[in-house]
């Protein structure tokens, strides 16, 4: 049985031209792919390219012991078939040249499995679940020749494999789940973009440092990709505009070094958004001195494609409208200390320097200002000032350095001034030149602050670093806002017209005024680079009902989430979450998580939950106008340990359950004796699992808010139900008293796995497109004790005012939760 390996390659990649010849360490990308595939035992090895690429690729191909075959540029299927006709193999193993880390060990295993077990019965085989870019495909050669004659679809001819697996009526294809040791579908090893290229460089650098020998096996690559700084590629976009200082660039460089990130320098000309000067272009700072020693390949000047990077971090001070449109559409975005009015579309706002912005960020944490290693043990109240640092950044656009230097003309202080070297050297009076040192910058400035007896600077990082290092600090205001902020956060700050010799020396002689009163909460998170990596791992979501790709209207920001409202269906949902993926519905969830909320485990609370379920089953009876279930079929989705199934059974329903928690399903089947399946309900085959074609009722009690894809869920429920059948569910009410009382607290306390937040008045609007009409809504979670009026006047539950308010809340359906009973009035199509 003859087998050959064909590696597909071309030079004319649209996203990354000539990427096959990109240098990766001491080889090119194609060379890495060929060396990997040479580890797989086969009868012959080929690179199949187009005619235009043949001459450039031939040296690399021959050097790696492969043969080259040129064919059609666009009809890759014909290229493969022409080679098959010439070589007459039985089996073809296909790989692509943009994958430097092909799992040759997995490929070898799969080839042997195919030869041994499937060659006679399967036309196409591959492993599913491998990292994107590490897998291969195997074809029966004769089947591929046949496929060429049967398809004229351009997609089939461009991608080869689809000519077989997209035609199950003609060919048998097998997608074998990859063995656990290879199975990591969320990881990415291919090189399709520049971000992918940097990731590959990082993998190689790491494995070389560990003395691993190339080509690398799957386990070495997978272990390396467990490092999130390697797996996730982060793009930093700093402000490089003149007049906005150099701190934004320096911060981005430091973060990029720690997170293995990339820096985008926007060199494009941009008009100032200034009506009085509309034709002038924004000037840029000279970035060269700051990038000395920074890895050159981690600097890009071309705007990336949408979602090329796992995270976009903008450190822009105050972005323009045009930049907000340009940057906030690149993918998942985080803005640091952003002061513009264009933040609503950003996924996450991170405020580090305390500010006075008229908007709420997700997280405000001055603790992210990194504490210097070098610091005084205590504030030097009684020590005389001898050495002074004057530092207003690399630009000092307000010219404050020049305001301070002449004040020390007749003193014995030794001054270090940071700024434009040539300009300051020429400005310093001759009598001061022996006492003043001029520096264009001080690397790792925060580590040297404690060497000075006084630091004169503006409101920013250096000011707060002085707090950490116990260094006396005097601020000068560059703007009215900075004066206001300096005063608010406990710094002594002089406005420009207050910078006089008398004022400054009065402060020098009373050092207590040079000790800021602001205290940094060191209990809060302090590693900014780790926070950025965490955000790169976060999830973004669109509307769970519409799936329309629209970002939605900003509703609220909390430390872990951003909430938005869909402009079409009005559903409020989590659009950004940095921790939702950690929730697992297993035994610990029903024991520990439930216990945290209610003070007992789920099973300990079983009878109480069942009692509340009795009312629900009676409401279903009323909607259907029946006395009891009388053998009708009901499926409880997310049944947990089965209290509702038990209540339904007592009411003579025929109950079935489903849940993704295996422990709960075992309890339902073995202890309660009901039929149940351990599966997501969207995967349930009613006839196969329960012998049913359709249902009389589907219920979901406090489950629907946990569903990420409501469109698929509600469509599936509609198809499970008979016409006239009931869909019953309960959910928290995002229009209830708790939200009205304190919206921020409501969203902060909303469980991290509540992806949709239903509002009672909008319920029919949510459901109508899925063929349901609401028959009955029952408000629940009525809590008058949460009313500010009740709290203020300390009114107890037996007071008539308390009871009146409770009845009023019921009448107005103003509870914190509610139950919905709706009927299927028509089916829906796939287009809906």
VOGU-3710 file (C-alpha; in Angstrom, 3 decimals, decimal comma):
1> xxxxxxxxxx> 0,000/0,000/0,000  1,805/3,105/-1,253  1,479/6,309/0,736  2,826/9,741/-0,122  2,943/13,034/1,761  1,985/16,197/-0,122  2,690/19,554/1,504  0,672/22,307/-0,146  2,453/25,657/-0,562  2,261/28,961/-2,383
11> xxxxxxxxxx> 4,072/32,295/-2,260  1,136/34,597/-3,001  -0,590/34,596/0,398  -2,940/37,579/0,574  -2,686/38,265/4,319  1,012/37,535/4,712  2,728/37,591/1,293  5,686/35,190/0,911  5,111/33,821/4,413  6,440/30,398/3,316
21> xxxxxxxxxx> 9,882/32,038/3,183  9,541/34,004/6,433  12,548/33,454/8,639  11,860/31,446/11,792  15,045/31,175/13,824  17,603/29,626/11,472  15,135/28,282/8,892  12,182/29,438/6,829  8,563/28,575/7,547  8,367/26,002/4,735
31> xxxxxxxxxx> 11,501/24,325/6,068  9,896/23,885/9,504  6,817/22,246/7,960  8,882/19,898/5,789  11,144/18,823/8,626  8,081/17,937/10,685  6,479/15,912/7,889  9,747/14,087/7,208  9,259/12,464/10,634  6,207/10,626/9,264
41> xxxxxxxxxx> 7,066/7,369/7,514  5,846/7,388/3,884  6,981/6,107/0,488  7,611/9,562/-0,964  7,466/13,244/-0,063  6,297/16,134/-2,266  5,643/19,867/-2,156  2,760/20,772/-4,464  2,965/24,448/-5,425  1,766/26,674/-8,246
51> xxxxxxxxxx> 3,941/27,435/-11,259  4,699/30,997/-10,075  6,145/29,748/-6,770  8,208/26,844/-8,099  11,553/28,581/-8,638  11,586/30,344/-5,252  10,575/27,241/-3,318  12,743/24,629/-5,056  15,964/25,195/-3,028  14,118/24,777/0,315
61> xxxxxxxxxx> 12,200/21,740/-0,969  15,277/19,896/-2,205  17,311/20,794/0,866  14,711/19,007/3,028  14,592/15,829/0,953  11,259/16,552/-0,743  10,393/16,646/-4,445  8,634/19,602/-6,010  5,564/19,436/-8,198  4,001/22,515/-9,818
71> xxxxxxxxxx> 0,417/22,815/-10,976  -2,569/25,103/-11,150  -2,482/28,194/-8,933  -6,197/28,319/-8,065  -7,334/24,734/-8,698  -5,459/23,018/-5,885  -7,629/19,899/-6,227  -6,429/19,498/-9,810  -2,846/20,096/-8,633  -3,151/17,192/-6,171
81> xxxxxxxxxx> -4,900/14,924/-8,659  -2,295/15,530/-11,339  0,421/14,478/-8,904  -1,619/11,421/-7,876  -2,046/10,394/-11,514  1,707/10,603/-12,011  2,745/8,815/-8,812  -0,196/6,387/-8,458  -0,290/6,176/-4,614  -3,018/4,487/-2,600
91> xxxxxxxxxx> -2,979/7,015/0,263  -2,264/10,739/0,345  -1,420/12,596/3,551  -1,987/16,344/3,034  -0,361/19,108/5,094  -0,004/22,826/4,501  3,195/24,835/4,604  1,925/27,630/6,846  2,100/25,314/9,880  5,579/25,159/11,474
101> xxxxxxxxxx> 4,454/22,920/14,353  2,647/20,081/12,592  2,034/17,257/15,057  4,042/14,620/13,238  3,537/12,146/16,093  -0,252/12,492/15,814  0,006/12,282/12,002  2,013/9,054/12,215  -0,545/7,492/14,556  -3,470/8,494/12,349
111> xxxxxxxxxx> -1,804/7,160/9,205  -1,271/3,794/10,849  -4,873/3,718/12,110  -6,158/4,500/8,611  -4,078/1,796/6,980  -5,012/-0,770/9,606  -8,717/-0,065/10,182  -10,315/2,282/7,688  -8,688/2,187/4,260  -11,330/-0,100/2,756
121> xxxxxxxxxx> -14,324/1,828/4,100  -13,323/5,495/4,538  -12,381/8,027/1,862  -11,244/10,856/4,167  -9,960/10,879/7,742  -8,578/13,478/10,131  -8,300/14,164/13,843  -10,731/16,746/15,241  -9,794/18,795/18,290  -6,140/19,496/17,495
131> xxxxxxxxxx> -4,797/23,055/17,790  -5,553/25,030/14,646  -2,533/24,496/12,415  -1,169/21,253/13,850  -3,260/18,688/11,998  -3,184/16,859/8,685  -5,734/15,160/6,401  -5,572/11,709/4,845  -7,343/10,756/1,600  -7,830/7,610/-0,359
141> xxxxxxxxxx> -6,103/8,608/-3,612  -8,694/7,010/-5,917  -11,494/8,822/-4,080  -9,859/12,189/-4,629  -9,552/11,474/-8,363  -13,242/10,613/-8,420  -14,152/13,755/-6,469  -12,468/15,954/-9,081  -14,871/14,657/-11,737  -17,962/15,142/-9,552
151> xxxxxxxxxx> -17,596/18,714/-8,242  -17,343/22,048/-9,971  -17,572/24,069/-6,746  -14,710/26,570/-6,519  -14,441/25,995/-2,727  -13,868/22,262/-3,284  -11,201/22,939/-5,888  -9,417/25,503/-3,721  -9,355/23,549/-0,441  -9,206/19,896/-1,624
161> xxxxxxxxxx> -10,655/18,169/1,474  -14,187/19,619/1,111  -14,540/17,797/-2,216  -14,838/14,673/-0,059  -16,237/15,603/3,382  -18,800/18,103/2,099  -20,414/15,366/-0,019  -21,490/12,633/2,428  -23,839/11,188/-0,201  -20,802/10,224/-2,308
171> xxxxxxxxxx> -17,932/9,732/0,122  -17,480/8,514/3,684  -15,503/10,858/5,907  -14,366/10,263/9,475  -13,495/12,992/11,957  -11,898/11,032/14,774  -11,752/12,847/18,137  -8,078/13,431/18,803  -6,541/11,492/21,694  -6,551/13,525/24,887
181> xxxxxxxxxx> -2,832/14,235/24,749  -3,289/16,130/21,458  -6,744/17,585/22,036  -6,509/21,370/22,449  -8,836/22,947/19,860  -8,673/26,436/21,380  -4,943/26,752/20,750  -3,457/28,094/17,536  -0,187/27,122/15,857  -0,746/28,121/12,234
191> xxxxxxxxxx> 0,757/31,240/10,643  -1,942/33,155/8,856  -1,214/36,651/10,212  1,711/38,612/11,563  0,472/37,961/15,116  0,684/34,222/14,371  4,261/34,715/13,156  5,273/36,377/16,436  3,601/33,552/18,386  5,660/31,005/16,430
201> xxxxxxxxxx> 8,833/32,980/17,174  7,955/32,937/20,871  7,396/29,165/20,823  10,777/28,581/19,212  12,557/30,973/21,594  11,034/29,192/24,595  11,833/25,678/23,395  15,368/26,644/22,416  15,865/28,045/25,915  14,795/24,629/27,227
211> xxxxxxxxxx> 17,342/22,931/24,925  14,631/21,127/22,962  15,611/19,830/19,539  13,642/20,773/16,421  11,383/19,670/14,873  9,404/19,839/18,098  6,948/17,120/19,054  3,364/17,837/20,007  3,875/17,696/23,777  6,712/20,215/23,732
221> xxxxxxxxxx> 4,626/22,640/21,671  1,511/22,160/23,805  3,439/22,659/27,025  4,923/25,845/25,626  1,482/27,165/24,647  0,273/26,778/28,232  2,147/30,029/28,832  -0,609/32,608/28,126  1,970/35,239/27,168  2,956/32,971/24,271
231> xxxxxxxxxx> -0,499/31,661/23,365  -2,196/35,076/23,465  -0,925/37,887/21,277  -1,514/41,394/22,573  -1,202/44,603/20,555  -0,342/47,840/22,374  -1,249/51,178/20,794  0,441/54,089/22,622  -0,047/57,780/22,085  2,929/59,204/20,209
241> xxxxxxxxxx> 1,440/62,651/19,732  3,467/65,675/20,691  2,033/67,383/23,722  0,749/64,218/25,408  4,035/63,213/27,001  6,109/60,083/26,519  4,716/58,094/29,462  2,147/56,310/27,279  4,849/54,978/24,969  7,131/53,992/27,845
251> xxxxxxxxxx> 4,309/52,159/29,621  3,398/50,239/26,456  7,014/49,258/25,829  7,333/47,931/29,384  4,076/45,992/29,130  4,944/44,600/25,696  8,261/43,299/27,046  6,537/41,573/29,964  3,664/40,087/27,951  5,579/39,242/24,748
261> xxxxxxxxxx> 3,351/41,762/23,011  3,583/43,867/19,869  3,522/47,664/19,552  1,631/49,487/16,807  3,062/52,910/15,995  0,451/54,831/14,063  2,565/56,919/11,702  -0,423/57,981/9,605  -1,008/61,704/9,329  -4,016/62,801/11,341
271> xxxxxxxxxx> -5,675/66,200/11,332  -6,105/67,828/14,699  -9,703/67,897/15,821  -9,540/71,620/16,342  -12,025/73,854/14,585  -9,707/76,842/14,877  -6,908/75,017/13,091  -8,542/72,343/10,930  -5,775/71,860/8,397  -2,856/71,294/10,723
281> xxxxxxxxxx> -1,549/67,760/11,172  -0,844/66,171/14,524  2,893/66,049/15,187  4,540/62,899/16,528  7,247/62,507/19,147  10,609/61,013/18,255  10,156/57,371/19,318  13,666/56,159/18,433  15,379/56,786/21,822  12,614/54,941/23,689
291> xxxxxxxxxx> 12,717/51,867/21,450  16,447/51,286/21,796  16,934/47,619/22,661  13,296/46,717/21,943  12,813/43,733/19,600  12,384/45,306/16,154  10,083/42,610/14,819  7,596/43,448/17,586  6,961/46,892/16,115  4,354/47,239/13,363
301> xxxxxxxxxx> 3,200/50,260/11,385  0,329/48,712/9,424  -3,095/48,437/11,021  -3,900/44,752/11,701  -6,991/42,938/10,478  -10,090/42,436/12,646  -9,503/39,942/15,491  -5,896/39,273/14,467  -4,831/39,914/18,062  -6,306/38,423/21,224
311> xxxxxxxxxx> -6,381/41,853/22,828  -5,930/45,465/21,741  -4,618/47,741/24,510  -4,942/51,464/23,802  -2,919/53,857/25,960  -3,802/57,084/24,143  -4,532/59,672/26,850  -7,465/61,105/24,860  -8,272/59,370/21,587  -9,826/61,246/18,701
321> xxxxxxxxxx> -13,128/60,282/17,106  -11,337/58,960/14,028  -9,008/56,827/16,136  -11,910/55,441/18,164  -13,495/54,231/14,925  -10,194/52,815/13,724  -8,987/51,090/16,903  -12,206/49,977/18,615  -13,121/47,847/15,609  -9,926/45,809/15,663
331> xxxxxxxxxx> -11,220/43,242/18,156  -11,387/42,929/21,944  -10,241/46,281/23,311  -8,998/47,613/26,633  -8,459/51,328/27,209  -5,998/52,485/29,873  -6,554/55,863/31,553  -8,629/57,006/28,580  -9,979/60,542/28,882  -12,030/60,959/25,715
341> xxxxxxxxxx> -15,790/60,789/25,156  -15,427/57,776/22,834  -15,119/54,950/25,337  -18,580/53,372/25,115  -17,607/50,836/22,438  -14,496/49,642/24,307  -14,860/46,250/25,933  -13,026/47,187/29,134  -11,850/50,401/30,794  -8,885/50,214/33,140
351> xxxxxxxxxx> -8,076/53,329/35,175  -4,750/53,382/36,954  -3,997/57,034/37,599  -6,889/58,373/39,773  -8,923/60,719/37,600  -12,019/62,894/37,491  -13,583/61,380/34,380  -17,314/61,641/33,800  -17,744/57,945/33,179  -17,425/54,669/35,079
361> xxxxxxxxxx> -14,593/52,288/34,273  -14,494/48,564/34,905  -11,579/48,771/37,323  -9,827/51,662/39,029  -6,630/50,525/40,732  -3,689/52,847/41,453  -2,098/49,715/42,950  -1,113/48,844/39,363  1,485/51,571/39,591  4,488/49,382/40,169
371> xxxxxxxxxx> 6,234/49,900/43,483  9,972/50,617/43,206  12,321/48,068/44,688  14,531/50,878/45,973  12,759/53,021/48,590  13,347/54,823/51,874  12,172/53,129/55,031  10,193/56,218/56,027  9,447/59,751/54,866  12,508/62,006/55,607
381> xxxxxxxxxx> 10,750/64,805/57,489  13,887/66,048/59,296  16,524/65,625/56,596  17,773/68,689/54,724  17,099/68,891/50,985  20,288/68,794/48,900  19,457/66,903/45,681  16,438/67,843/43,568  15,018/66,104/40,503  12,973/68,186/38,064
391> xxxxxxxxxx> 11,119/65,845/35,729  8,175/66,785/33,534  8,539/63,938/31,056  10,307/63,712/27,737  8,376/66,646/26,285  7,357/69,096/29,030  4,917/70,843/26,656  4,028/73,476/29,299  7,704/74,480/29,716  7,612/73,958/33,482
401> xxxxxxxxxx> 11,253/72,854/33,764  12,319/76,296/32,562  10,057/77,913/35,152  11,755/76,067/38,031  15,462/76,149/37,083  15,991/79,938/37,589  14,552/79,681/41,117  17,703/77,868/42,245  20,186/80,416/40,849  21,545/81,515/44,249
411> xxxxxxxxxx> 21,238/78,204/46,138  23,456/75,265/47,015  21,078/72,589/45,702  22,269/70,056/43,152  19,679/69,738/40,393  19,019/66,998/37,859  16,704/68,151/35,062  15,114/65,701/32,615  14,021/66,949/29,204  15,299/68,053/25,821
421> xxxxxxxxxx> 19,056/67,870/26,326  20,214/70,510/23,820  17,415/72,927/24,648  17,974/72,771/28,402  21,772/72,957/28,105  21,445/76,230/26,201  18,815/77,553/28,630  20,720/76,991/31,897  22,463/80,171/33,121  26,261/79,920/33,254
431> xxxxxxxxxx> 26,442/80,206/37,094  24,170/77,144/37,418  25,814/74,832/34,923  28,157/73,241/37,463  25,196/72,446/39,761  22,698/71,198/37,180  22,882/67,884/35,363  20,697/67,518/32,269  19,420/64,092/31,205  17,274/63,295/28,181
441> xxxxxxxxxx> 15,794/60,433/30,208  16,571/58,295/33,266  16,074/54,569/32,607  14,041/52,858/35,338  13,374/56,248/36,896  11,223/54,842/39,706  14,242/52,962/41,101  16,191/56,224/41,437  13,562/58,467/43,011  14,711/57,685/46,555
451> xxxxxxxxxx> 18,159/59,073/45,676  16,670/62,575/45,615  15,544/64,722/48,541  12,794/66,309/46,437  11,122/65,439/43,149  9,360/68,190/41,208  7,021/66,721/38,608  3,421/66,764/37,319  0,389/64,619/38,119  1,181/61,139/36,785
461> xxxxxxxxxx> 3,090/57,950/37,430  6,197/59,563/38,891  4,097/61,403/41,490  2,539/58,167/42,721  5,867/56,314/42,587  7,193/58,947/44,994  4,510/57,825/47,471  5,820/54,265/47,258  9,457/55,328/47,641  8,775/57,783/50,516
471> xxxxxxxxxx> 10,249/60,644/48,507  9,099/64,270/49,029  7,258/65,463/45,937  6,002/68,791/44,639  3,676/68,946/41,664  3,123/71,641/39,081  -0,095/71,700/37,095  0,027/71,367/33,332  -3,758/71,902/33,090  -6,628/72,992/35,364
481> xxxxxxxxxx> -7,770/69,366/35,480  -4,349/68,220/36,731  -4,432/70,908/39,428  -7,863/69,683/40,505  -6,746/66,038/40,541  -3,538/66,815/42,428  -5,495/68,605/45,133  -8,141/65,855/45,337  -5,596/63,076/45,818  -3,484/64,793/48,447
491> xxxxxxxxxx> -0,541/66,317/46,584  0,775/69,826/46,977  0,468/71,354/43,532  1,329/74,787/42,151  -0,397/76,321/39,181  1,890/77,886/36,603  1,530/81,432/37,987  2,229/80,147/41,535  5,724/78,912/40,610  7,679/81,607/42,442
501> xxxxxxxxxx> 10,807/81,455/44,546  8,911/82,365/47,717  6,222/79,710/47,219  8,701/76,959/46,401  11,055/77,729/49,280  8,207/77,999/51,777  7,342/74,423/50,819  10,968/73,278/50,943  11,204/74,641/54,471  8,034/72,784/55,529
511> xxxxxxxxxx> 8,508/69,271/54,194  5,278/67,983/55,738  3,521/69,655/52,800  5,629/67,600/50,415  4,241/64,325/51,786  1,107/63,304/49,826  -1,861/62,194/51,904  -3,075/59,685/49,303  -2,726/56,027/50,342  -2,384/53,296/47,742
521> xxxxxxxxxx> -4,398/50,198/48,572  -1,727/47,535/48,254  -4,330/44,823/48,885  -5,711/45,413/45,380  -4,128/43,718/42,304  -0,709/45,115/41,573  0,709/43,278/38,555  -0,497/45,223/35,518  1,107/42,881/32,983  -0,699/39,897/34,538
531> xxxxxxxxxx> -3,980/41,820/34,493  -3,498/42,501/30,772  -2,838/38,800/30,114  -5,978/37,911/32,094  -7,974/40,292/29,900  -6,509/38,668/26,790  -8,094/35,418/27,999  -11,486/37,077/28,558  -14,547/36,364/26,431  -16,642/38,741/24,345
541> xxxxxxxxxx> -20,247/38,019/23,381  -22,898/39,505/21,145  -26,641/39,450/21,785  -27,615/35,883/22,776  -30,984/36,221/20,990  -30,176/38,096/17,794  -26,592/36,966/17,218  -26,370/40,050/15,020  -22,732/40,926/15,681  -23,731/44,366/16,982
551> xxxxxxxxxx> -21,842/45,425/20,079  -24,937/46,964/21,675  -25,618/49,955/23,921  -23,457/50,257/27,049  -25,468/49,617/30,228  -22,937/49,076/33,042  -19,315/48,217/33,755  -18,111/46,116/36,690  -14,720/44,720/37,633  -15,306/41,453/35,777
561> xxxxxxxxxx> -18,007/42,289/33,224  -19,342/44,786/30,747  -23,111/44,741/30,136  -24,882/45,967/27,007  -28,407/46,130/25,595  -29,185/44,851/22,114  -30,522/47,712/19,939  -32,828/45,277/18,121  -34,446/42,940/20,692  -33,622/45,046/23,809
571> xxxxxxxxxx> -32,060/42,107/25,679  -29,446/43,085/28,265  -26,466/40,726/28,196  -22,865/40,215/29,224  -20,781/41,518/26,336  -17,425/41,035/28,072  -16,447/38,643/30,849  -13,050/37,945/32,322  -14,156/35,048/34,560  -17,413/33,487/33,316
581> xxxxxxxxxx> -15,637/30,547/31,749  -14,545/29,315/35,190  -18,052/28,142/36,166  -18,473/24,362/35,996  -21,847/22,769/36,729  -20,582/19,811/38,698  -21,064/18,428/42,190  -19,098/21,284/43,721  -21,407/23,831/42,077  -24,524/22,368/43,730
591> xxxxxxxxxx> -22,742/21,942/47,050  -20,318/24,850/47,439  -21,750/27,557/45,167  -25,343/26,911/46,244  -24,241/26,853/49,872  -22,577/30,264/49,465  -25,881/31,773/48,317  -28,389/29,951/50,515  -26,476/28,552/53,491  -27,156/24,895/52,634
601> xxxxxxxxxx> -26,400/22,454/49,847  -28,858/21,833/47,004  -29,808/18,395/48,317  -30,294/19,765/51,829  -32,719/22,270/50,297  -34,429/19,668/48,061  -37,839/19,617/49,803  -38,030/23,394/49,971  -37,250/23,653/46,255  -39,821/20,945/45,495
611> xxxxxxxxxx> -42,507/22,853/47,401  -41,911/25,931/45,219  -42,081/23,657/42,157  -45,580/22,477/43,108  -46,947/25,943/42,390  -45,138/26,009/39,050  -46,621/22,718/37,860  -50,104/23,976/38,839  -49,517/27,122/36,773  -48,659/24,938/33,781
621> xxxxxxxxxx> -51,895/23,016/34,344  -53,840/26,294/34,346  -52,275/27,470/31,078  -53,168/24,129/29,447  -56,581/24,176/31,190  -56,113/20,699/32,702  -56,538/19,405/36,265  -53,210/17,522/36,272  -50,644/16,111/33,891  -52,597/12,919/33,126
631> xxxxxxxxxx> -49,562/11,272/31,574  -48,491/14,240/29,415  -44,744/14,522/28,726  -42,603/17,258/30,254  -38,843/17,810/29,889  -37,089/19,822/32,610  -33,910/21,319/31,158  -31,236/21,877/33,785  -33,104/19,580/36,133  -30,233/19,404/38,659
641> xxxxxxxxxx> -31,149/16,784/41,298  -34,766/16,644/40,150  -37,054/18,529/42,579  -39,271/19,768/39,745  -39,370/16,282/38,177  -40,572/14,939/41,516  -43,276/17,629/41,796  -44,388/16,974/38,197  -44,600/13,232/38,847  -46,798/13,865/41,900
651> xxxxxxxxxx> -49,105/15,864/39,589  -49,348/12,834/37,242  -47,046/14,212/34,560  -44,580/11,931/32,787  -41,280/13,729/33,629  -37,926/13,643/31,831  -34,761/15,522/32,724  -31,550/16,792/31,209  -28,518/18,406/32,785  -24,826/18,777/31,987
661> xxxxxxxxxx> -23,894/17,835/35,560  -23,246/14,075/35,520  -23,513/13,704/39,302  -26,997/15,267/39,318  -28,219/13,048/36,464  -27,013/9,917/38,243  -29,049/10,975/41,293  -32,162/11,589/39,171  -31,898/8,205/37,453  -30,740/6,017/40,321
671> xxxxxxxxxx> -32,357/7,620/43,375  -35,519/9,255/41,976  -36,001/6,741/39,167  -36,759/9,211/36,360  -35,436/9,095/32,816  -32,749/11,718/32,320  -29,785/12,409/30,071  -26,404/13,924/30,811  -26,241/16,308/27,852  -26,791/19,836/26,713
681> xxxxxxxxxx> -30,436/19,908/25,699  -29,575/21,222/22,214  -27,859/17,872/21,615  -30,821/15,758/22,749  -32,471/13,432/20,253  -35,917/13,064/21,872  -36,764/9,866/20,045  -33,411/8,248/20,697  -33,162/9,295/24,360  -36,783/9,050/25,490
691> xxxxxxxxxx> -38,734/7,482/22,632  -40,659/10,738/22,054  -41,313/12,756/18,919  -42,537/15,908/20,680  -43,375/17,248/24,124  -46,325/18,842/25,873  -44,154/21,072/28,027  -40,522/22,172/28,372  -39,370/23,881/31,561  -36,204/25,722/32,600
701> xxxxxxxxxx> -36,091/26,963/36,203  -33,348/29,576/36,676  -31,448/28,064/33,761  -32,229/30,260/30,763  -29,989/33,098/31,976  -27,028/30,669/31,929  -27,448/29,927/28,207  -24,964/31,727/25,951  -26,797/31,044/22,686  -30,476/31,780/23,307
711> xxxxxxxxxx> -31,219/31,839/19,593  -30,299/28,169/19,219  -31,880/27,264/22,566  -35,258/28,885/21,930  -35,347/27,530/18,381  -34,669/24,035/19,733  -37,360/24,328/22,405  -39,902/25,420/19,803  -39,124/22,328/17,717  -39,437/20,003/20,711
721> xxxxxxxxxx> -42,929/21,237/21,578  -46,300/20,359/20,129  -48,244/23,305/18,780  -50,046/24,698/21,807  -47,422/23,206/24,132  -46,077/25,200/27,053  -42,621/26,605/27,609  -42,246/27,538/31,288  -39,216/29,141/32,886  -38,055/31,449/35,639
731> xxxxxxxxxx> -35,259/33,988/35,643  -33,985/37,028/37,574  -35,720/40,288/36,674  -33,307/42,991/35,511  -36,160/45,489/35,775  -36,893/44,688/39,429  -36,458/46,627/42,656  -32,811/45,684/43,220  -31,714/47,232/39,933  -33,886/50,313/40,414
741> xxxxxxxxxx> -32,457/50,820/43,887  -28,775/50,528/42,892  -27,927/49,614/39,310  -24,179/49,269/39,811  -24,622/46,982/42,827  -27,205/44,942/40,909  -24,836/44,263/38,017  -21,835/43,770/40,304  -23,725/41,089/42,231  -25,183/39,433/39,136
751> xxxxxxxxxx> -23,721/35,892/38,967  -20,820/35,590/36,560  -22,570/32,943/34,473  -25,795/34,909/33,907  -25,187/35,765/30,256  -28,630/37,285/29,652  -30,532/39,580/32,011  -34,231/39,410/31,272  -36,510/42,367/31,922  -40,106/41,455/32,713
761> xxxxxxxxxx> -41,741/44,199/30,558  -39,743/43,069/27,473  -40,407/39,325/27,824  -42,981/39,003/25,038  -40,680/41,001/22,764  -37,856/38,510/23,390  -40,024/35,439/22,743  -42,254/36,421/19,828  -39,671/35,771/17,103  -39,384/32,176/18,352
771> xxxxxxxxxx> -43,078/31,390/17,946  -44,145/31,852/21,590  -46,935/33,935/23,107  -46,847/34,707/26,824  -49,930/33,395/28,647  -48,994/34,135/32,236  -46,245/35,945/34,172  -45,882/35,369/37,909  -43,653/37,842/39,781  -41,479/36,277/42,465
781> xxxxxxxxxx> -38,614/37,405/44,649  -40,805/40,128/46,236  -38,564/41,858/48,772  -40,077/45,020/50,306  -37,306/44,921/52,905  -34,896/46,029/50,144  -36,865/49,237/49,582  -34,974/52,381/50,689  -38,195/53,677/52,312  -38,647/50,479/54,398
791> xxxxxxxxxx> -34,977/50,496/55,391  -34,930/54,186/56,267  -37,939/53,914/58,595  -36,999/50,460/59,937  -40,430/49,047/59,052  -40,864/45,351/59,941  -42,760/42,683/57,968  -45,809/42,846/60,263  -46,304/46,553/59,677  -49,270/47,476/57,454
801> xxxxxxxxxx> -47,005/49,674/55,286  -44,750/46,700/54,660  -47,716/44,535/53,602  -49,149/47,301/51,415  -45,826/47,751/49,644  -45,539/43,992/49,131  -48,985/43,843/47,516  -48,181/46,880/45,381  -44,936/45,244/44,181  -46,851/42,078/43,272
811> xxxxxxxxxx> -49,453/44,091/41,375  -46,794/46,012/39,464  -44,759/42,813/38,927  -41,785/44,499/40,551  -40,074/41,404/41,970  -36,414/40,523/41,580  -37,344/37,272/39,809  -40,301/36,090/37,761  -41,848/33,021/36,136  -43,018/32,911/32,513
821> xxxxxxxxxx> -45,602/30,542/31,036  -45,906/30,833/27,249  -47,454/28,702/24,512  -46,075/27,691/21,139  -48,359/29,305/18,575  -46,337/28,481/15,469  -43,150/26,812/14,316  -40,093/28,658/13,043  -37,803/28,261/10,056  -34,010/28,101/9,956
831> xx> -33,960/31,625/8,482  -35,594/32,999/11,610
//
